[in-house]
Amino acid sequence: MSANKRSFQAEVSKLLNIVAHSLYSEREVFLRELISNAADACDKLRYLALTDEKLVSGDNEFKVKIATNKKAKTLLISDNGIGMNEADLDDNLGTIARSGTGAFVENLSGDEKQDVGLIGQFGVGFYSAFMVAEKVEVLTKKAGEKQAWLWSSDGLGEYTIEKAEKAERGSQVTLHLKKDASEYLEDLRLRTVVKSYSDHIALPILLEGEKGEEEAINEASALWTRAKKDIKKEQYSEFYKQVSSSYDEPWMTTHWKAEGRFEYSALLFTPSNRPFDLFHPDRKNRVKLYVKRVFITDDCEGLIPDYLRFVKGIIDCEDLPLNVSRELLQKNQMLTAIGSAVSKRIINELKKKSEKQPEEYIKFWENFGPVLKEGLYGVPNDNKPALLELSRFRSTKREGFISLKDYVSGMKEGQDTIYYITGENLEAIKNSPHLEGFAAKDIEVLLMSDPIDDFWIPSMFEGYDEKKFASITRGSADLDTIDEKDEKDDPAKKTKPSKKDSDISLLIASIKLTLGETVKDVKESSRLTDSACCLVADEGDMDMNLERILRQHQQVQDAAPRVLEINPMHPLIKGLAKKAKKDKPGQEIEDAALLLFDQARILDGEPVSDVKAFAQRLSKVMEAGLV
């Protein structure tokens, strides 16, 4: 039967082009990726064979084998794992099916060294073979099936799949090496690479000699079962890279064995870099569940909470039955208890880091803080108080990040509230007029720009250290009970006129009449010092930034009317108030009211209600100023 020629998915073609032309200095990692894939194939079959022994058909000694043919200049990596059929080859080698990879490929920069280093994060490490091979062939036979298949490609955009002959199950990957990759035909080089990258693989990796003899060249014992004192930092690092398919170093390594009511081992890593698909809606945790060193699943809901989904590694339980189904895992009380204990352990380790290495912890927070804060929202959990202690924030009075403990220690006399403001980005928040009154009274405000902030804070009814949270974009923010700045620090304060010197009640009535139902109310502002006006949410209404987020996701259709606050001490408002008293309200006051409203919307990052009308009114005001 002739070969069936097919085209790679577009994302794969782009990926292969980068790989083929890469100058990546550590291209020996291709061997790690292929060995890792082979080990995974064996793990999958070992799990399936627990309920169907026929799949292993007497060959239950799983292994990975490496062989070379110097005359043909080929390198072979084979396994006796699950194998693949035609559909599997199409799905696994012709497309990139893992969620988030499309976005990854769209953002490839063209910096080959950097881009190739990201490949493993998306489960496509197989393609690293093209760093050293001008052609790759995969001869494979799926366990339990009779037909074998041959996949072949030169990595230039197309591949072929055809029927083939193979006696045993499993896969054999044949690399036709490039001229500059002949070093991978040498036994010593292969031994060195395997020892460096794959020594921890819990299967024997056999190197076939020239006479057909086979020798295990790795230790072949599960790293997580060894004592910590016997494991080198480099071994932890390589194991992390293998289980996570990443190229960075682990930021934190957590390795322990629990004994007591139930027994399990855990070897978990926190990455140094943020995974590309961390916020993809379909992203799952990257923690693999083993039972008695047998791989069970890497998709166990509840094993690790979503707010710790950046954690990668292994949990190996001694007490679960080997033939446990994935459905039963979701309801298993032992697994729930293990998950709870693991979460507490990770959080405790993060707390130690934050106390002993605060600068290093800030690096972690910049990468994973928005994810960790997800644990503060939604379903109640015992870790909320600890997560609050771990949280870090920007503020109006200090550089860098601060904790809530830092904030409370710096609160003003008479202040019993933790004030915050949320927005789309830090720069926009810093320019918000809502901050003016708080700055005038030297009150610190937390600046929050992560979308999750608009969700977790309203659900934090208990507050922190008996202090409630309050958004400064709400009308209920009361500054009158808090001491003013010392006049020595603000000489202008001595001569600043009182609000009592300015009566704007008639102007307020005129603005209300003009804006009507566009606003919920018009009031004097106690929060503004420099700006003429701003919009605030009334008590009980949705916070403005939260509403903006929900509108963007079509959860809310129309913006709710807001309260327009005007600054009675602003020269513009004073002038308009005098005019409203002197003359009957007319077109000029109406235009001013509409301009003030649009100005307030612009300051909040919202579009004006009627662009053409806004431009005409602005032109009219500018013309009047030239007369």
N, C-alpha and C positions, 0 to 999 in steps of 0.2 A: 504494500500500500504506500502511495506517495505521501510525502510530508505535507501537512496542512499548515500553510504559511499565514501568520496573523500579525497584526500591528500592536505594539505596546500602547497602553493608555498614555495620553499626552503627558501626564505628570511623570510617568516612568521614563519616557523618552528624554525629558529635560534632566531628570535625575541622572540617567546613564551618561548623558553628554558631559555633565559636570564630573562624574566619576572617571570617565575615560580620559579626560584631559587634566585630571587633578595632579598637582605636584605635592600631594599630601605626604609629609615626611615619614609618617608611621603607617605605611600602607600594609604592614604585616598584620594589622588588625583584621584583615579579610579572613585570616585563618581562625581567629577567635569567633567571628560571626558565623562561619560555616560549621565550626564545631558546636557552637551554641545551638544552632538550628538542628543539628543532628541529635544532640542531647535532648532537646525539647521533643523531637519526634519519638525518641525512645520513652520519654516520660509519659507522653500521651498514650502510647500503646500499652505501657505497663498499667496505667489507670483503667483503660478499657478492658484489659485482660482480666481484671478482678471479677468481672461479671460474665466474661466470655473467653474462657481459656483457649478455645479453638484458634483465636487470633494469633497466639504465639506458636502454636503447632509444634511444641517440643523445643523450640528455640527461645528460652526465656532468659538467656544470659545476654543482656543488652550491652552493646559496645559501639565505639566509634573507631573507624580504622582509617589510617593515612597510608597511601602508597605512592610511589613515584615511578615514572618511566622516563629515564634520561634520554633514551633514543628518540622517543616520540615527543619529549619535552612536555609531559603532562603530569599534573598533580591530581590525585584522586582522594576524595573524602567521602567515606561511605558509612552507613549505619544500618541497623536492623530494626528500625523503629516503625512508625505507623505507615510510612509511604504515602504516595499520592496517586490519584487517578486523573483522568483528563480534565475534569472540572476543577479539581484542586490545583492543578498546574496553571490553568487559566486564572483562577482567583488569586493564587499566591504569588505567581511569578509574572503574570501579564498585566496585573493592575495593582494599585495600592489601595487596599480596602479599609485600612485603619482610619477611623475618624480623625479629622484635623489635618490629614496629610495634604489635602488639596490646598489648604491655606498655607501650609508650610512651603510647598513648592512655589506658590505665588510670590512668596517673600524671599526666595533664594536670591542672594545678593550678587552672585558672580564671583565672590571671593571663594575660590575653590577650597582652600584649606579650611576655612570656617564652615562652608556648606557641607563638605563631606563629613566633617566632624559631627554634624547634626543628623546624618542619615540614620544611624542606629536608633535614635530616639523614636522613630516612627515604624519600627518593625520591618524595615526594608534592608537589613544588613546583608542579605543575600547579594544585592547588587554591588557590594564592595568587591566582589570577586573580579569585576571588570577593571579594577585598578591594576591587577597583575595579569589578567587573561585577555587574549584577543578573541577567544571563543569559549563558551561555557556550555556543557551538556549535562543534563540531569536524567539519568536512567532510574526509573522508579516503579515500584509495584506496591499497591496498597494492601495492607493486611486484610485477609478474608476475600480478596478478589483474585481472579485468574489472569487478567490482562495487565501487561506492563506497558509503560509509555516512555518515550524519549522526547525530552524538551531540549531545544538547541537554539542558541542565539550568539551573534557577534556583538550585541549591545548597541547596534546602530539604528534601531527603530523597529526591527521585526524579529519574530521568533517563530519556530516551527514546533508542532507537536505531531508525533506519529506513533503508531503501534510498534511495540518492540518485544523482545524476548528477555526475560529475567527469571531465574529459577526461584530466588528467595525474595521475601518481602523487604521493604526498606528503600533507601535512596542512595544513589552513587553520583556524586558531583564530580565531573571531570573538567579540569581547567587546562586549556591549551595556553601555556604561559607565553607572555611577551618576551622579547629578546632580553630586555633589561630586568627580567624577573627570574632568571635561571637560578638564583640563590636558593629558591624554594624547592629545588630538586635535591638539595644537600641535606643529609640526615641531621647534621649538627645544627644547622639553621632551624630546621623544623622542631627539633627538641627544645631549642632555646625559646622559640616563640610559644610553644605549648606550655613550657614551664612558666613563662612570664604571664601568660594570659589565661590559661585554662587548667592550671594544676588542680584547682578546686572542683572541677567537674566530677560529679559523683558517679561517673561511669569510667571504665578503663578506656583510655585513648591508646590504641595500638599502632605502632609504627612497623610497617612491613619491610623487611630487609630484602636484599637482592635475591636471596635464595628462598624467599617466601616465608621465612621465620617472622614471628610477630612478638613485639616487646611493648609492654605498657610503659608509657613515658610520662604519666601523671600519677599523682598520689591517689586519685580516685576515691577520696573520702569527702563527705559533705562538710564544707568549711564550718557551717553553723554548729556541727556536733563536736567540734574540737574545743579545747580549753582556750580562753582568751590569751593566756600567757604564751601559748604555743603558736599564735598567729601574728605574723608581721604586718605592719601597716600597709606594705605593698600588696600583700595577699588580700587584705580587706578591700583595697582600692580596685584590684583587678576583678574581684568578685562583684563589687558594686557595678563596675562597667559591664559585666556580663549580664547580671540580672536586670539592669536598667537600660541596657543598650545605649549608654551614654559615654561621653568622652571626657567629662569633667571629673574632678575629684570630689568625693563625698565631703560635705560640710560638717556632718555629724554622723558618727557611727554608734549604734546602740545594739549591744550584743549581750544577751543574758539567757539563763535557763531558769524556768519557774518550776518549783516543785511544791507539792501540797495536795490540795483537793483534786487538781489535775496537773499534768506535766506537759510542758511544751518548751521549745527553744525558739528564740527569735533573733534574727540578725537583720536589722533595719537601718536604712540610710536616709539622710536628708541631703538632697543635692546642693551643690554650690550654685548652680544656675537654674533659672526658672525654665521648666519644660515648655516647649513651644505651644503645646495644646492644653496647657493647664486650665484654661477657662472655656475649652470647647464643651458644649452641653453634653456630648456623648462620652466624655472622658471618664474612665473608670480608674480605680486605684491600681497601683502597680505592685501590690504585695501578693506573693504566691503562697498558697496553702499547700503544705505537705502533711501526710500522715505516715509516721514511721519511715521517713525518707522517701516516700512515694508521692510524686506530684499529683495533686487532686485538681486544683483549679487556680487560675489567676483572675477570676471574676467572681469573688465571693462577697455578695452584698452584706454589709454590716460588720465585716471583719475589721475594716478601718473606716472611720467616719469620713464623710466627704470633705470636711474641713482639714483633714490630714492626708488628702489624696496625693500630695507631693512626696509622701514617704514611699520608699521602694525597698524591696527585700523579701525575706522568707520568714514564714511562721510554720513550724513543724510540730504537730500535736501527736503525743503518744497514745492518747486515750480515745480518739475517735475511731470508729470502725473503718477499715480500709475500703469497704464497698459502699460507703455512704454516698447517697445521690446528691446532686447539686441542689435539688429541690428541698431535701431534708436539711441541707446546710443552712438554708435561710431561716429555719425555725429551731435550730439546735441551740439549746440553752447554754451548753458548754462553750460553744463558739462565741455566743453573745458575751459570756463572762470573760473569755479570753480577749475579745475585742475591747471590752471596757478596761481591762487591766493594761493592755498594750497602749491604749490611748493615754491613760494616766502616766504610764512610764515615759512616753515620748514627751508629754507636756512637762513632766518633772525634769527631764533632761534639758529641755529648752529653757526652763526656769534657771537651772544651774548655769547654763551658757550666758543667759542675760545678766546674771549677777557677777560671774567671774570674768566674762569677756564681753562687756557691753558694746564695744565697737564692732566686734565680729557679729554680735547678735543683731545689730542694726542692718548689717549686710543681708542677713537672713530675712529680717522684717521687710526690707525693700523688695525682696523677691516673693515672699510668701505671706506677708501680713494680710493682704486682702482676702486670701483663702482662709487663714486662721480665724479671721473675724466672722466667717460664716458660721462658726460654732457658737457665736453669741446670739444667733437668730434662729427662730423656729422652735423645733422640739426641745423642751427643757433637758438639760444634761448636767451632771454633777461637776463637769469641768468648767462651767461658765465663770465662776469666780477666779479660777486660775488663768483662764484665757483673758479675762479683763486685766489681770496683773501683767500678763505678757504683752498686751497691746501697747503700741506706741503711736504718737500723734505729732503732727506739726502744730505750732501755736503762733499767736501774734506777738509774743514777747521774747521768745527764745529761738536760737538757731538749732537746727537739727531736730531730733525727735525727743519727746518727753513721755513719761508714763503718767497714768492717772494719779499715782501717788505723788509725783512731782507737781502736778497741777494743783492738787488739794493743799499741798504744803505752801503754795504760793498764793492762796486765795486772799482777797481783801477783807478787811474788817467789815462785818455785816453781810458778807457774801455766803450764801448757803446753797448755791446752785453752780453746776458745771455747765458753762456756756459753750456752745459749739455752733458752727455754720457748715453746711454741706454745699457742694457745687461740682461742676464738671471737671474743673482742674484747679490747681493751686493758685495760679496767677489770677484767674478770674475771682476766686474767693478773696484773695488779698485786696483786691480793688473794690470790694463790695461796700456800698455806703452804710450797710447795717453795722459795720465795725466801728464807725466814727465815735458814737457815744461811749462805747466800751473802751476805746483808746483814750478818750478824754478823761475817763475815770481810772485809767491804768488797770483795767480788768482784762485778764488773759482770756482769750477765746481759742478753742481748739478748731483747727482747720482740717476739714475732712473732704476728700475728693474721690474716695472709692465708692462705687455704686452701692455696695453692701451697707455702707454707713447709714443710708436713709432707711434701711429696714431693721437693723439690729437695735439702734438706739431707741426708737419708739417702743420696742418690746422689752426694754430694760427698765421695768417698772420699779425694781428695787434700788436702782441707781448704783452709786459706788460710794462706800464709806459714809452711808446715810445722806449722801448728797444726790439730788435729782439732776438729770440732764435737761437742759432747756435750749431750744434752737433760738438764736437771736433774730431769725427771720419771722418770728411770731410776734403778734401784737402784745402778748402777755409778758414779754421780757421787761421786768421792772428794775430800773437802775436807781430809783429814788432812795432805797434803803442802804445803798453802798456809799461809803465815804468818797468824797471828791479827791482828786490829786491835791497834794500840798501846793498852796499858792506860790511858795518859793520856787517850786519846780515849773510853774506855769505863770510867769508874770502877766501874760495877757489876760489871765483869769480875773485879776483885780479890777480891770476896767471893762470887763465883758458885761453888757447890759442884761438885765433879767428878762425872762419871758413875759413877766407882768407888764413890762413897758410896751409890749406889742399885742394889740388886739386883732386877731385875724378871723374872728367868728363870722363876719360878713363874707369874707373871701371864701371860707370853708363852705358856707351855704351856697355861694355862687358856683363853686366847683362841683358840689354834690348835684346841683340842678343840671349842670352841663353834662356830667358823666353818667348820671342816672344809674341804671343797673349794671353798667360796665364795671363799677366798683362796688364793694360791699359797704364801704363807709369811707369818710374822709376825716382825718384827725390830725391834731398837733402831734409832733414827734418829740420824744425825749431822747432818741438815739442818734439823731443827726446833728452834726456840728459844721460840716463843710458843704454837704450836698443840699439841694433844695427840696428833694422829695425821694421817697422810696415806696415800694410795695411790700406789704407784710401779710402773712397768713393770720387770719383771725383765730382766736383760741378755739380748738375743736376742729378746725379745718386741716386739710392735708398740707404738710410742709411743701413749699414750692418746688424744691429740687426733686423731691420724691414724685410729685405730680408730673414734672417734666420727664422723668425717667419712664413713668407708666404711660405717658402719651406717646413717647418714642416707640414703645413696645405695644401700642394700640390697646392697652389695658384701660385707659381713660380717654374719652373722646374729646371733650372740651375742657378748657381751663376754667376753674372756679373763679368767681369774682374775688378780688383781694381788697384789702384796706389800703388806701393811699394815705401815707403819712407825709405831712409837709413841715418843713423846718421854719418856725416863726422868727428865727434870728437870721435867716438868710436874706441878703439884700434884695434878691428878686422877689421873695415872698413879702417882705416889708413893703416894697414898691407896689406890688399888686394889691396888698391889703389897703394901702392909702388910696389907690385908684378906685377900689371897690367902695370905699366909704364916700369918696368925693363925688363920683359919678354913679349913675345907675348901671347895674351890670349890663354889659353889651357884648358886641362881637369880639372886642379886644380881650375881655376877660374869658370869654368862651374859648377863643383860640389858645390863650395861655393855659387854661385848664387841660385842654387836649394835648398841648405840647408837654406839659408836666407829666401827664399820664404816659405818653410815649417815651419820654425821657426815662421815667422809672422802669419801663419795660426794657429799654436798651441796657440800662445798668444791671438788670437781672439776666441779661443774655437772651432776651426774647425779642422777636421781630416786632416792629410797630404794627398797629392794627390796620392802618391804611397808608401805604407808602406815599402815594401821590398826594393825598391830603396833608400828610406830615410835611412833605417838601414845600407845598404851597404856603402853609402856615409859617414855616421857618423862613421862607423867602420874604414873606410879608413883614415879619418881625425885623429881619435884617435891613430891609428897605426903610422901615420906620426909624431905625437907629442911625441911618445916614442923613436923615432930614435935619 
